[in-house]
Amino acid sequence: MTRVIITGAKGRMGQALIACAARHPGLQVTGQVDVGDRIEDVLDQGDVVIDFSSHKYTAGLAALCADRQKAIVIGTTGHSAADRAAIEALQSRIPIVLATNFSTGVNTLFWLTRKAAEILGPDFDLEVVEMHHRLKKDAPSGTATTLVEILAEVRGWQLQEALRHGRQGIVGERTTTEIGMHSLRGGDVVGDHTVIFAANGERVELTHKASSRETFANGALRAAAWLASQPAGLYNMQDVLGLK
Ligand code: NAD
């Protein structure tokens, strides 16, 4: 039995995790932490922490997990470069799963995006569109960021030079060395992502639409169960699903 502590327990994802964990025979939720609670008081009751709280909290939490030798599954998105580096530096001390998206479908989208970019080649313009509910705090989504990272890697481009966040005003003709990124917000959309490959005469669009947070929650719980028996290291959902 893997004992799990959930941070951000009162949030949308925290509640989905608690509901889904009750149906997961190999897992037991032994701690629920939200604003006002002290994680230090419950940390020793768990084997793995699953964090869906806030990007501001994650790096400090991961450092605490390293000090107490607890594995951590990180679901928060929107980390600064410094926080990301601090989290990655802990990989020699504890097992960490860091994934911008825990759904099997989106991890298939990541794989398909790489394949499509390799097959379609440089004649195709690359654009990514994402839509989320009106309460989401970070933009673009972590998943969209992973998608453009894959595209830039296949093209051999520096991501920060290639990225165009939205377009406004007299921006001129589109260059062949940019990746467009567009974030839509509204209603209760759980998470939609489309990668567009557009050439003269044809267009390919790869789309994933999440309609329930359960898909992320079940993926994160699967990651926690898997992580409990892994050595220290930095893993992602492709490792958990055996796609590497
Ligand atoms: P939410 O706002 O509904 O929930 C966040 C919860 O964390 C809230 O209850 C809040 O009170 C709590 N919290 C904030 N700061 C805290 C702290 N310092 N200590 C303890 N608890 C704290 O948000 P959400 O929609 O559940 O999303 C949470 C995070 O997960 C976001 O970063 C979001 O982008 C990310 N997310 C990732 C995936 C994925 O598959 N990786 C999927 C959905 C959401």
py3Dmol code that shows the C-alpha trace and the ligand (Angstrom):
import py3Dmol

protein = """\
ATOM      1  CA  MET A   1       0.000   0.000   0.000  1.00  0.00           C
ATOM      2  CA  THR A   2       1.407   3.406  -1.006  1.00  0.00           C
ATOM      3  CA  ARG A   3       0.567   6.206   1.418  1.00  0.00           C
ATOM      4  CA  VAL A   4      -0.180   9.488  -0.348  1.00  0.00           C
ATOM      5  CA  ILE A   5      -0.285  13.084   0.887  1.00  0.00           C
ATOM      6  CA  ILE A   6      -2.142  15.557  -1.318  1.00  0.00           C
ATOM      7  CA  THR A   7      -1.240  19.263  -1.314  1.00  0.00           C
ATOM      8  CA  GLY A   8      -3.821  21.660  -2.748  1.00  0.00           C
ATOM      9  CA  ALA A   9      -6.383  19.215  -1.362  1.00  0.00           C
ATOM     10  CA  LYS A  10      -9.317  21.657  -1.420  1.00  0.00           C
ATOM     11  CA  GLY A  11      -8.769  22.706  -5.042  1.00  0.00           C
ATOM     12  CA  ARG A  12     -10.351  21.383  -8.234  1.00  0.00           C
ATOM     13  CA  MET A  13      -7.578  18.842  -8.809  1.00  0.00           C
ATOM     14  CA  GLY A  14      -7.175  18.047  -5.103  1.00  0.00           C
ATOM     15  CA  GLN A  15     -10.845  17.086  -4.847  1.00  0.00           C
ATOM     16  CA  ALA A  16     -10.628  14.971  -8.025  1.00  0.00           C
ATOM     17  CA  LEU A  17      -7.557  13.190  -6.590  1.00  0.00           C
ATOM     18  CA  ILE A  18      -9.294  12.399  -3.310  1.00  0.00           C
ATOM     19  CA  ALA A  19     -12.358  11.024  -5.136  1.00  0.00           C
ATOM     20  CA  CYS A  20     -10.302   8.909  -7.556  1.00  0.00           C
ATOM     21  CA  ALA A  21      -7.908   7.624  -4.858  1.00  0.00           C
ATOM     22  CA  ALA A  22     -10.862   6.018  -3.063  1.00  0.00           C
ATOM     23  CA  ARG A  23     -11.226   3.720  -6.105  1.00  0.00           C
ATOM     24  CA  HIS A  24      -7.491   2.922  -6.311  1.00  0.00           C
ATOM     25  CA  PRO A  25      -6.779  -0.287  -4.348  1.00  0.00           C
ATOM     26  CA  GLY A  26      -3.015   0.223  -4.007  1.00  0.00           C
ATOM     27  CA  LEU A  27      -3.191   3.757  -2.583  1.00  0.00           C
ATOM     28  CA  GLN A  28      -4.292   5.331   0.663  1.00  0.00           C
ATOM     29  CA  VAL A  29      -4.605   9.097   1.195  1.00  0.00           C
ATOM     30  CA  THR A  30      -3.024   9.725   4.603  1.00  0.00           C
ATOM     31  CA  GLY A  31      -2.757  13.513   4.448  1.00  0.00           C
ATOM     32  CA  GLN A  32      -4.700  16.414   2.931  1.00  0.00           C
ATOM     33  CA  VAL A  33      -2.977  19.795   2.995  1.00  0.00           C
ATOM     34  CA  ASP A  34      -4.250  23.193   1.891  1.00  0.00           C
ATOM     35  CA  VAL A  35      -3.663  26.819   2.854  1.00  0.00           C
ATOM     36  CA  GLY A  36      -3.463  27.099   6.657  1.00  0.00           C
ATOM     37  CA  ASP A  37      -2.328  23.507   7.215  1.00  0.00           C
ATOM     38  CA  ARG A  38       1.228  22.536   8.196  1.00  0.00           C
ATOM     39  CA  ILE A  39       2.623  19.888   5.854  1.00  0.00           C
ATOM     40  CA  GLU A  40       5.391  19.229   8.389  1.00  0.00           C
ATOM     41  CA  ASP A  41       2.764  17.748  10.721  1.00  0.00           C
ATOM     42  CA  VAL A  42       1.645  15.031   8.263  1.00  0.00           C
ATOM     43  CA  LEU A  43       4.665  14.439   6.033  1.00  0.00           C
ATOM     44  CA  ASP A  44       5.914  11.432   7.998  1.00  0.00           C
ATOM     45  CA  GLN A  45       2.551   9.703   7.461  1.00  0.00           C
ATOM     46  CA  GLY A  46       3.129   9.452   3.685  1.00  0.00           C
ATOM     47  CA  ASP A  47       5.435   7.809   1.154  1.00  0.00           C
ATOM     48  CA  VAL A  48       4.624  10.070  -1.820  1.00  0.00           C
ATOM     49  CA  VAL A  49       3.409  13.678  -1.957  1.00  0.00           C
ATOM     50  CA  ILE A  50       1.151  14.672  -4.866  1.00  0.00           C
ATOM     51  CA  ASP A  51       1.254  18.437  -5.371  1.00  0.00           C
ATOM     52  CA  PHE A  52      -1.533  20.284  -7.192  1.00  0.00           C
ATOM     53  CA  SER A  53      -1.386  23.468  -5.095  1.00  0.00           C
ATOM     54  CA  SER A  54       0.369  26.508  -6.571  1.00  0.00           C
ATOM     55  CA  HIS A  55       3.530  27.007  -8.624  1.00  0.00           C
ATOM     56  CA  LYS A  56       4.683  29.381  -5.850  1.00  0.00           C
ATOM     57  CA  TYR A  57       4.658  26.592  -3.264  1.00  0.00           C
ATOM     58  CA  THR A  58       6.124  23.689  -5.234  1.00  0.00           C
ATOM     59  CA  ALA A  59       9.881  24.361  -5.110  1.00  0.00           C
ATOM     60  CA  GLY A  60       9.881  24.800  -1.312  1.00  0.00           C
ATOM     61  CA  LEU A  61       7.715  21.714  -0.888  1.00  0.00           C
ATOM     62  CA  ALA A  62      10.060  19.651  -3.080  1.00  0.00           C
ATOM     63  CA  ALA A  63      13.050  20.771  -0.964  1.00  0.00           C
ATOM     64  CA  LEU A  64      11.206  19.699   2.193  1.00  0.00           C
ATOM     65  CA  CYS A  65      10.443  16.314   0.592  1.00  0.00           C
ATOM     66  CA  ALA A  66      14.144  15.893  -0.204  1.00  0.00           C
ATOM     67  CA  ASP A  67      15.083  16.645   3.427  1.00  0.00           C
ATOM     68  CA  ARG A  68      12.520  14.069   4.663  1.00  0.00           C
ATOM     69  CA  GLN A  69      13.270  11.521   1.878  1.00  0.00           C
ATOM     70  CA  LYS A  70       9.748  11.524   0.416  1.00  0.00           C
ATOM     71  CA  ALA A  71       8.978  11.013  -3.279  1.00  0.00           C
ATOM     72  CA  ILE A  72       6.968  13.756  -5.002  1.00  0.00           C
ATOM     73  CA  VAL A  73       4.601  13.896  -7.974  1.00  0.00           C
ATOM     74  CA  ILE A  74       4.424  17.494  -9.218  1.00  0.00           C
ATOM     75  CA  GLY A  75       1.278  18.554 -11.069  1.00  0.00           C
ATOM     76  CA  THR A  76       1.492  22.320 -10.676  1.00  0.00           C
ATOM     77  CA  THR A  77       2.375  24.368 -13.751  1.00  0.00           C
ATOM     78  CA  GLY A  78       3.721  27.881 -14.347  1.00  0.00           C
ATOM     79  CA  HIS A  79       7.014  27.512 -12.417  1.00  0.00           C
ATOM     80  CA  SER A  80       9.684  30.170 -12.950  1.00  0.00           C
ATOM     81  CA  ALA A  81      12.944  29.082 -14.564  1.00  0.00           C
ATOM     82  CA  ALA A  82      14.648  29.399 -11.149  1.00  0.00           C
ATOM     83  CA  ASP A  83      12.018  27.221  -9.438  1.00  0.00           C
ATOM     84  CA  ARG A  84      12.231  24.642 -12.214  1.00  0.00           C
ATOM     85  CA  ALA A  85      16.036  24.517 -11.832  1.00  0.00           C
ATOM     86  CA  ALA A  86      15.711  24.167  -8.042  1.00  0.00           C
ATOM     87  CA  ILE A  87      13.267  21.255  -8.464  1.00  0.00           C
ATOM     88  CA  GLU A  88      15.444  19.526 -11.059  1.00  0.00           C
ATOM     89  CA  ALA A  89      18.492  19.856  -8.767  1.00  0.00           C
ATOM     90  CA  LEU A  90      16.769  17.545  -6.252  1.00  0.00           C
ATOM     91  CA  GLN A  91      16.701  14.584  -8.652  1.00  0.00           C
ATOM     92  CA  SER A  92      19.858  13.082  -7.154  1.00  0.00           C
ATOM     93  CA  ARG A  93      18.169  12.922  -3.716  1.00  0.00           C
ATOM     94  CA  ILE A  94      14.564  11.743  -4.250  1.00  0.00           C
ATOM     95  CA  PRO A  95      12.322  10.295  -6.991  1.00  0.00           C
ATOM     96  CA  ILE A  96      10.336  13.081  -8.715  1.00  0.00           C
ATOM     97  CA  VAL A  97       7.655  12.917 -11.407  1.00  0.00           C
ATOM     98  CA  LEU A  98       7.265  16.307 -13.079  1.00  0.00           C
ATOM     99  CA  ALA A  99       4.560  16.347 -15.742  1.00  0.00           C
ATOM    100  CA  THR A 100       2.679  19.240 -17.297  1.00  0.00           C
ATOM    101  CA  ASN A 101      -0.125  16.819 -18.092  1.00  0.00           C
ATOM    102  CA  PHE A 102      -0.985  13.435 -16.581  1.00  0.00           C
ATOM    103  CA  SER A 103      -3.558  12.256 -19.111  1.00  0.00           C
ATOM    104  CA  THR A 104      -2.737   9.277 -21.329  1.00  0.00           C
ATOM    105  CA  GLY A 105      -4.383  11.054 -24.269  1.00  0.00           C
ATOM    106  CA  VAL A 106      -2.205  14.158 -23.947  1.00  0.00           C
ATOM    107  CA  ASN A 107       0.937  12.052 -23.622  1.00  0.00           C
ATOM    108  CA  THR A 108      -0.130  10.377 -26.874  1.00  0.00           C
ATOM    109  CA  LEU A 109      -0.574  13.893 -28.334  1.00  0.00           C
ATOM    110  CA  PHE A 110       3.021  14.702 -27.288  1.00  0.00           C
ATOM    111  CA  TRP A 111       4.223  11.578 -29.141  1.00  0.00           C
ATOM    112  CA  LEU A 112       2.095  12.319 -32.232  1.00  0.00           C
ATOM    113  CA  THR A 113       3.252  15.961 -32.307  1.00  0.00           C
ATOM    114  CA  ARG A 114       6.899  14.881 -32.440  1.00  0.00           C
ATOM    115  CA  LYS A 115       6.162  12.344 -35.198  1.00  0.00           C
ATOM    116  CA  ALA A 116       4.082  14.798 -37.259  1.00  0.00           C
ATOM    117  CA  ALA A 117       6.750  17.523 -36.995  1.00  0.00           C
ATOM    118  CA  GLU A 118       9.409  15.052 -38.137  1.00  0.00           C
ATOM    119  CA  ILE A 119       7.331  13.763 -41.072  1.00  0.00           C
ATOM    120  CA  LEU A 120       5.856  17.076 -42.283  1.00  0.00           C
ATOM    121  CA  GLY A 121       9.110  19.023 -42.255  1.00  0.00           C
ATOM    122  CA  PRO A 122       9.926  22.725 -42.608  1.00  0.00           C
ATOM    123  CA  ASP A 123       7.256  23.668 -45.211  1.00  0.00           C
ATOM    124  CA  PHE A 124       4.592  23.549 -42.496  1.00  0.00           C
ATOM    125  CA  ASP A 125       3.956  26.565 -40.242  1.00  0.00           C
ATOM    126  CA  LEU A 126       3.514  25.628 -36.579  1.00  0.00           C
ATOM    127  CA  GLU A 127       0.842  27.094 -34.284  1.00  0.00           C
ATOM    128  CA  VAL A 128      -0.474  25.913 -30.905  1.00  0.00           C
ATOM    129  CA  VAL A 129      -3.882  26.906 -29.500  1.00  0.00           C
ATOM    130  CA  GLU A 130      -5.060  26.088 -25.988  1.00  0.00           C
ATOM    131  CA  MET A 131      -8.296  26.830 -24.131  1.00  0.00           C
ATOM    132  CA  HIS A 132      -9.023  26.544 -20.408  1.00  0.00           C
ATOM    133  CA  HIS A 133     -11.662  27.607 -17.883  1.00  0.00           C
ATOM    134  CA  ARG A 134     -11.832  31.234 -16.772  1.00  0.00           C
ATOM    135  CA  LEU A 135     -10.294  30.517 -13.337  1.00  0.00           C
ATOM    136  CA  LYS A 136      -6.950  29.192 -14.592  1.00  0.00           C
ATOM    137  CA  LYS A 137      -4.128  31.374 -13.285  1.00  0.00           C
ATOM    138  CA  ASP A 138      -1.181  30.693 -15.610  1.00  0.00           C
ATOM    139  CA  ALA A 139      -0.908  31.181 -19.372  1.00  0.00           C
ATOM    140  CA  PRO A 140      -0.001  29.561 -21.640  1.00  0.00           C
ATOM    141  CA  SER A 141      -0.801  26.184 -20.116  1.00  0.00           C
ATOM    142  CA  GLY A 142       2.058  23.895 -19.088  1.00  0.00           C
ATOM    143  CA  THR A 143       0.826  21.395 -21.663  1.00  0.00           C
ATOM    144  CA  ALA A 144       0.991  23.979 -24.469  1.00  0.00           C
ATOM    145  CA  THR A 145       4.509  24.848 -23.324  1.00  0.00           C
ATOM    146  CA  THR A 146       5.527  21.190 -23.570  1.00  0.00           C
ATOM    147  CA  LEU A 147       4.029  21.066 -27.093  1.00  0.00           C
ATOM    148  CA  VAL A 148       6.050  24.067 -28.320  1.00  0.00           C
ATOM    149  CA  GLU A 149       9.175  22.665 -26.633  1.00  0.00           C
ATOM    150  CA  ILE A 150       8.721  19.470 -28.688  1.00  0.00           C
ATOM    151  CA  LEU A 151       8.191  21.469 -31.911  1.00  0.00           C
ATOM    152  CA  ALA A 152      11.247  23.674 -31.312  1.00  0.00           C
ATOM    153  CA  GLU A 153      13.377  20.636 -30.503  1.00  0.00           C
ATOM    154  CA  VAL A 154      12.405  18.854 -33.733  1.00  0.00           C
ATOM    155  CA  ARG A 155      13.126  22.004 -35.794  1.00  0.00           C
ATOM    156  CA  GLY A 156      16.399  22.661 -33.924  1.00  0.00           C
ATOM    157  CA  TRP A 157      15.263  26.164 -32.881  1.00  0.00           C
ATOM    158  CA  GLN A 158      15.853  28.103 -29.660  1.00  0.00           C
ATOM    159  CA  LEU A 159      12.345  28.186 -28.185  1.00  0.00           C
ATOM    160  CA  GLN A 160      12.500  31.721 -26.767  1.00  0.00           C
ATOM    161  CA  GLU A 161      13.545  33.109 -30.172  1.00  0.00           C
ATOM    162  CA  ALA A 162      10.889  31.167 -32.084  1.00  0.00           C
ATOM    163  CA  LEU A 163       7.855  31.773 -29.819  1.00  0.00           C
ATOM    164  CA  ARG A 164       5.187  34.355 -30.825  1.00  0.00           C
ATOM    165  CA  HIS A 165       2.601  34.810 -28.069  1.00  0.00           C
ATOM    166  CA  GLY A 166      -0.559  35.925 -29.839  1.00  0.00           C
ATOM    167  CA  ARG A 167      -0.281  38.607 -32.504  1.00  0.00           C
ATOM    168  CA  GLN A 168      -1.450  42.209 -32.463  1.00  0.00           C
ATOM    169  CA  GLY A 169      -0.996  45.235 -34.684  1.00  0.00           C
ATOM    170  CA  ILE A 170       1.154  45.482 -37.821  1.00  0.00           C
ATOM    171  CA  VAL A 171       3.232  42.380 -37.131  1.00  0.00           C
ATOM    172  CA  GLY A 172       4.188  41.838 -40.778  1.00  0.00           C
ATOM    173  CA  GLU A 173       4.116  38.582 -42.695  1.00  0.00           C
ATOM    174  CA  ARG A 174       4.564  35.386 -40.772  1.00  0.00           C
ATOM    175  CA  THR A 175       8.162  34.152 -40.850  1.00  0.00           C
ATOM    176  CA  THR A 176       9.029  30.486 -41.420  1.00  0.00           C
ATOM    177  CA  THR A 177      10.983  30.300 -38.175  1.00  0.00           C
ATOM    178  CA  GLU A 178       8.285  31.047 -35.622  1.00  0.00           C
ATOM    179  CA  ILE A 179       5.862  29.024 -33.511  1.00  0.00           C
ATOM    180  CA  GLY A 180       2.600  30.787 -32.682  1.00  0.00           C
ATOM    181  CA  MET A 181       1.066  30.282 -29.237  1.00  0.00           C
ATOM    182  CA  HIS A 182      -2.479  31.336 -28.380  1.00  0.00           C
ATOM    183  CA  SER A 183      -4.252  31.049 -25.009  1.00  0.00           C
ATOM    184  CA  LEU A 184      -8.056  31.225 -24.845  1.00  0.00           C
ATOM    185  CA  ARG A 185      -9.874  31.466 -21.505  1.00  0.00           C
ATOM    186  CA  GLY A 186     -13.553  31.045 -20.715  1.00  0.00           C
ATOM    187  CA  GLY A 187     -16.326  29.085 -19.066  1.00  0.00           C
ATOM    188  CA  ASP A 188     -15.529  25.726 -17.494  1.00  0.00           C
ATOM    189  CA  VAL A 189     -13.300  24.215 -20.202  1.00  0.00           C
ATOM    190  CA  VAL A 190     -11.126  21.548 -18.516  1.00  0.00           C
ATOM    191  CA  GLY A 191      -8.384  21.726 -21.156  1.00  0.00           C
ATOM    192  CA  ASP A 192      -8.240  21.774 -24.979  1.00  0.00           C
ATOM    193  CA  HIS A 193      -5.017  21.738 -27.016  1.00  0.00           C
ATOM    194  CA  THR A 194      -4.575  21.862 -30.797  1.00  0.00           C
ATOM    195  CA  VAL A 195      -1.299  21.722 -32.720  1.00  0.00           C
ATOM    196  CA  ILE A 196      -1.675  23.122 -36.254  1.00  0.00           C
ATOM    197  CA  PHE A 197       0.706  22.275 -39.091  1.00  0.00           C
ATOM    198  CA  ALA A 198      -0.220  24.589 -41.990  1.00  0.00           C
ATOM    199  CA  ALA A 199       1.350  24.478 -45.473  1.00  0.00           C
ATOM    200  CA  ASN A 200       0.278  25.714 -48.901  1.00  0.00           C
ATOM    201  CA  GLY A 201      -2.613  23.508 -49.963  1.00  0.00           C
ATOM    202  CA  GLU A 202      -3.088  21.470 -46.810  1.00  0.00           C
ATOM    203  CA  ARG A 203      -3.284  21.631 -43.027  1.00  0.00           C
ATOM    204  CA  VAL A 204      -2.964  19.002 -40.292  1.00  0.00           C
ATOM    205  CA  GLU A 205      -4.512  19.613 -36.863  1.00  0.00           C
ATOM    206  CA  LEU A 206      -3.929  17.390 -33.840  1.00  0.00           C
ATOM    207  CA  THR A 207      -6.444  18.039 -31.057  1.00  0.00           C
ATOM    208  CA  HIS A 208      -6.949  16.725 -27.533  1.00  0.00           C
ATOM    209  CA  LYS A 209      -9.937  17.730 -25.408  1.00  0.00           C
ATOM    210  CA  ALA A 210     -10.202  16.841 -21.733  1.00  0.00           C
ATOM    211  CA  SER A 211     -13.755  16.798 -20.434  1.00  0.00           C
ATOM    212  CA  SER A 212     -13.036  15.639 -16.876  1.00  0.00           C
ATOM    213  CA  ARG A 213     -10.289  16.251 -14.310  1.00  0.00           C
ATOM    214  CA  GLU A 214     -10.449  12.543 -13.482  1.00  0.00           C
ATOM    215  CA  THR A 215      -8.148  11.826 -16.394  1.00  0.00           C
ATOM    216  CA  PHE A 216      -5.415  13.996 -14.794  1.00  0.00           C
ATOM    217  CA  ALA A 217      -6.149  12.673 -11.294  1.00  0.00           C
ATOM    218  CA  ASN A 218      -5.971   9.007 -12.289  1.00  0.00           C
ATOM    219  CA  GLY A 219      -2.722   9.659 -14.163  1.00  0.00           C
ATOM    220  CA  ALA A 220      -1.179  11.399 -11.150  1.00  0.00           C
ATOM    221  CA  LEU A 221      -2.265   8.534  -8.854  1.00  0.00           C
ATOM    222  CA  ARG A 222      -0.783   6.019 -11.280  1.00  0.00           C
ATOM    223  CA  ALA A 223       2.437   8.067 -11.231  1.00  0.00           C
ATOM    224  CA  ALA A 224       2.472   8.017  -7.407  1.00  0.00           C
ATOM    225  CA  ALA A 225       2.040   4.231  -7.260  1.00  0.00           C
ATOM    226  CA  TRP A 226       4.829   3.807  -9.838  1.00  0.00           C
ATOM    227  CA  LEU A 227       7.144   6.333  -8.177  1.00  0.00           C
ATOM    228  CA  ALA A 228       7.041   4.622  -4.778  1.00  0.00           C
ATOM    229  CA  SER A 229       9.390   1.879  -6.058  1.00  0.00           C
ATOM    230  CA  GLN A 230      11.709   4.024  -8.190  1.00  0.00           C
ATOM    231  CA  PRO A 231      15.224   5.200  -7.298  1.00  0.00           C
ATOM    232  CA  ALA A 232      16.022   8.914  -7.020  1.00  0.00           C
ATOM    233  CA  GLY A 233      15.669  10.636 -10.384  1.00  0.00           C
ATOM    234  CA  LEU A 234      13.594  13.023 -12.482  1.00  0.00           C
ATOM    235  CA  TYR A 235      10.805  11.324 -14.408  1.00  0.00           C
ATOM    236  CA  ASN A 236       7.869  12.384 -16.565  1.00  0.00           C
ATOM    237  CA  MET A 237       4.617  10.728 -17.617  1.00  0.00           C
ATOM    238  CA  GLN A 238       6.275   9.080 -20.606  1.00  0.00           C
ATOM    239  CA  ASP A 239       8.423   7.142 -18.083  1.00  0.00           C
ATOM    240  CA  VAL A 240       5.359   6.195 -16.011  1.00  0.00           C
ATOM    241  CA  LEU A 241       3.483   4.964 -19.093  1.00  0.00           C
ATOM    242  CA  GLY A 242       6.537   3.126 -20.436  1.00  0.00           C
ATOM    243  CA  LEU A 243       6.537   5.194 -23.661  1.00  0.00           C
ATOM    244  CA  LYS A 244      10.299   5.778 -23.648  1.00  0.00           C
TER     245      LYS A 244
END
"""
ligand_1 = """\
44
NAD
P -7.244 25.350 -7.701
O -7.010 26.821 -7.554
O -8.637 24.841 -7.852
O -6.612 24.560 -6.451
C -5.383 24.882 -5.872
C -5.488 24.594 -4.378
O -4.187 24.746 -3.810
C -6.427 25.576 -3.652
O -7.309 24.865 -2.791
C -5.463 26.445 -2.858
O -6.019 26.907 -1.638
C -4.311 25.475 -2.610
N -3.044 26.138 -2.304
C -2.541 27.272 -2.851
N -1.369 27.595 -2.259
C -1.146 26.628 -1.329
C -0.112 26.420 -0.383
N 0.899 27.277 -0.260
N -0.190 25.329 0.411
C -1.224 24.452 0.326
N -2.253 24.614 -0.544
C -2.200 25.692 -1.361
O -6.344 24.905 -8.946
P -6.427 23.555 -9.808
O -7.256 23.790 -11.022
O -6.735 22.395 -8.918
O -4.913 23.473 -10.336
C -3.838 23.391 -9.429
C -2.526 23.339 -10.206
O -2.474 22.137 -10.987
C -2.337 24.479 -11.207
O -0.960 24.820 -11.233
C -2.765 23.866 -12.532
O -2.191 24.502 -13.663
C -2.246 22.463 -12.360
N -2.878 21.424 -13.182
C -2.059 20.481 -13.722
C -2.589 19.416 -14.422
C -1.648 18.342 -14.930
O -2.107 17.346 -15.541
N -0.340 18.472 -14.682
C -3.968 19.326 -14.606
C -4.797 20.306 -14.051
C -4.231 21.348 -13.327
"""
view = py3Dmol.view(width=600, height=400)
view.addModel(protein, "pdb")
view.setStyle({"model": 0}, {"cartoon": {"style": "trace"}})
view.addModel(ligand_1, "xyz")
view.setStyle({"model": 1}, {"stick": {}})
view.zoomTo()
view.show()
